Amino acid sequence: MDKCSVTPKIVVTLSSTNNDWKETIERLSENMSYIDMMEYRADLCGELAVEDYIADLKMLKEQFTLPLIFTYRSKGQGGKGEKEPHAYYELVKEIVAANIIDIIDIELLLYEDLMDELIEAARMHHVQVLISHHEFDHTPSSKDLIALYNRMQGLGADFSKVAVMPADVRDVLKLLLAVYETKQNCDNHIVGIAMGEQGKLSRIAGGSFGSSLTYGHIGEEAAPGQLHVKQLKSLLEIY
């Protein structure tokens, strides 16, 4: 086996509207054997008070023992979050300090001084850092993709995640090769996802190139091209 090849963990993306978690919890319980980690998408739950986000996180942690990622995805990065950088910073800092989550997703485009402070806060509370960047209209060049990963590594990411929108299968391969090249030179987690129909291959075969996480759903896809976790699990076993 190639030294870069890994078995990716399946992350299920979770959210709820109107604070109605009943159906989501039922689906989670039914699909637990296909899931390795949970991602709480705060931006898809509406603009709540931080106390409400924390209450949701506590509920999930009490019912399920899986590692928990907190993500507030901004509109500029494909989510529904409307917070400006400083409000985003304050939210993330409070979530980290609540000592509930295992991993915090921090967007790469955040001001670097705020990024450094958030990473320091995460370290103080023993929370791992996932730095993410999404390109929804194209796939950067191989050189630029590797530069993105290297920048994340330089900032101190435990997980470095880049998601792109491919125009064709060559773009998917470009991303996967960037994951492979980056993984050759580091021991941290590298994550590469090509979105949309063209990119589904990356969600299944990414582990062969060193991508350590793949995201799935239990209801509706939270990103273009997401697969249901049951289907994802069965396809991953092929690789």
TAPE-V937242 format. One record per residue. N is the residue number from 1. RES is the residue in three letters. SS is DSSP state (H for helix, E for strand, - for the rest). OMEGA is omega as a letter, one per 40 degrees, with the letter a starting at -180 (999 if undefined). Layout:
N,RES,SS,OMEGA + N,RES,SS,OMEGA
This chain:
1,MET,-,i + 2,ASP,-,a + 3,LYS,-,i + 4,CYS,-,a + 5,SER,-,i + 6,VAL,-,i + 7,THR,-,a + 8,PRO,-,i + 9,LYS,E,i + 10,ILE,E,i + 11,VAL,E,i + 12,VAL,E,a + 13,THR,E,a + 14,LEU,E,i + 15,SER,-,i + 16,SER,-,i + 17,THR,-,a + 18,ASN,-,i + 19,ASN,-,i + 20,ASP,-,a + 21,TRP,-,a + 22,LYS,H,a + 23,GLU,H,i + 24,THR,H,i + 25,ILE,H,i + 26,GLU,H,i + 27,ARG,H,i + 28,LEU,H,a + 29,SER,H,a + 30,GLU,H,a + 31,ASN,-,a + 32,MET,H,a + 33,SER,H,a + 34,TYR,H,a + 35,ILE,-,i + 36,ASP,-,a + 37,MET,E,i + 38,MET,E,i + 39,GLU,E,i + 40,TYR,E,a + 41,ARG,E,a + 42,ALA,H,a + 43,ASP,H,i + 44,LEU,H,i + 45,CYS,H,a + 46,GLY,-,a + 47,GLU,-,a + 48,LEU,-,i + 49,ALA,-,a + 50,VAL,H,i + 51,GLU,H,i + 52,ASP,H,i + 53,TYR,H,a + 54,ILE,H,i + 55,ALA,H,i + 56,ASP,H,a + 57,LEU,H,i + 58,LYS,H,i + 59,MET,H,i + 60,LEU,H,a + 61,LYS,H,a + 62,GLU,H,a + 63,GLN,H,a + 64,PHE,-,a + 65,THR,-,a + 66,LEU,-,i + 67,PRO,E,a + 68,LEU,E,i + 69,ILE,E,i + 70,PHE,E,i + 71,THR,E,i + 72,TYR,-,a + 73,ARG,-,a + 74,SER,E,i + 75,LYS,H,a + 76,GLY,H,i + 77,GLN,H,i + 78,GLY,-,i + 79,GLY,-,i + 80,LYS,-,a + 81,GLY,E,a + 82,GLU,-,a + 83,LYS,-,i + 84,GLU,-,a + 85,PRO,H,a + 86,HIS,H,i + 87,ALA,H,i + 88,TYR,H,i + 89,TYR,H,a + 90,GLU,H,i + 91,LEU,H,a + 92,VAL,H,a + 93,LYS,H,i + 94,GLU,H,i + 95,ILE,H,i + 96,VAL,H,a + 97,ALA,H,a + 98,ALA,-,i + 99,ASN,-,i + 100,ILE,-,a + 101,ILE,-,i + 102,ASP,-,a + 103,ILE,E,i + 104,ILE,E,i + 105,ASP,E,i + 106,ILE,E,a + 107,GLU,E,a + 108,LEU,-,a + 109,LEU,-,i + 110,LEU,-,i + 111,TYR,-,a + 112,GLU,H,i + 113,ASP,H,i + 114,LEU,H,i + 115,MET,H,a + 116,ASP,H,a + 117,GLU,H,i + 118,LEU,H,i + 119,ILE,H,i + 120,GLU,H,i + 121,ALA,H,i + 122,ALA,H,i + 123,ARG,H,a + 124,MET,H,a + 125,HIS,-,i + 126,HIS,-,i + 127,VAL,-,i + 128,GLN,E,a + 129,VAL,E,i + 130,LEU,E,i + 131,ILE,E,a + 132,SER,E,i + 133,HIS,E,a + 134,HIS,E,i + 135,GLU,E,a + 136,PHE,-,a + 137,ASP,-,i + 138,HIS,-,i + 139,THR,-,i + 140,PRO,-,i + 141,SER,-,i + 142,SER,H,i + 143,LYS,H,a + 144,ASP,H,i + 145,LEU,H,i + 146,ILE,H,i + 147,ALA,H,i + 148,LEU,H,i + 149,TYR,H,a + 150,ASN,H,i + 151,ARG,H,i + 152,MET,H,i + 153,GLN,H,i + 154,GLY,H,i + 155,LEU,H,i + 156,GLY,-,a + 157,ALA,-,i + 158,ASP,-,i + 159,PHE,E,i + 160,SER,E,a + 161,LYS,E,i + 162,VAL,E,i + 163,ALA,E,a + 164,VAL,E,i + 165,MET,E,a + 166,PRO,-,i + 167,ALA,-,a + 168,ASP,-,a + 169,VAL,H,i + 170,ARG,H,i + 171,ASP,H,i + 172,VAL,H,i + 173,LEU,H,i + 174,LYS,H,i + 175,LEU,H,a + 176,LEU,H,i + 177,LEU,H,i + 178,ALA,H,i + 179,VAL,H,a + 180,TYR,H,a + 181,GLU,H,i + 182,THR,H,a + 183,LYS,H,i + 184,GLN,H,a + 185,ASN,-,i + 186,CYS,-,i + 187,ASP,-,a + 188,ASN,-,a + 189,HIS,E,i + 190,ILE,E,a + 191,VAL,E,i + 192,GLY,E,a + 193,ILE,E,i + 194,ALA,E,a + 195,MET,E,i + 196,GLY,-,a + 197,GLU,-,a + 198,GLN,-,a + 199,GLY,-,a + 200,LYS,H,i + 201,LEU,H,a + 202,SER,H,a + 203,ARG,H,a + 204,ILE,H,a + 205,ALA,H,a + 206,GLY,H,a + 207,GLY,H,i + 208,SER,H,i + 209,PHE,H,i + 210,GLY,-,a + 211,SER,E,a + 212,SER,-,i + 213,LEU,E,i + 214,THR,E,a + 215,TYR,E,i + 216,GLY,E,a + 217,HIS,E,i + 218,ILE,-,i + 219,GLY,-,i + 220,GLU,-,a + 221,GLU,-,i + 222,ALA,-,i + 223,ALA,-,a + 224,PRO,-,i + 225,GLY,-,i + 226,GLN,-,i + 227,LEU,E,i + 228,HIS,E,a + 229,VAL,H,i + 230,LYS,H,i + 231,GLN,H,i + 232,LEU,H,a + 233,LYS,H,a + 234,SER,H,i + 235,LEU,H,i + 236,LEU,H,a + 237,GLU,H,i + 238,ILE,H,a + 239,TYR,-,999
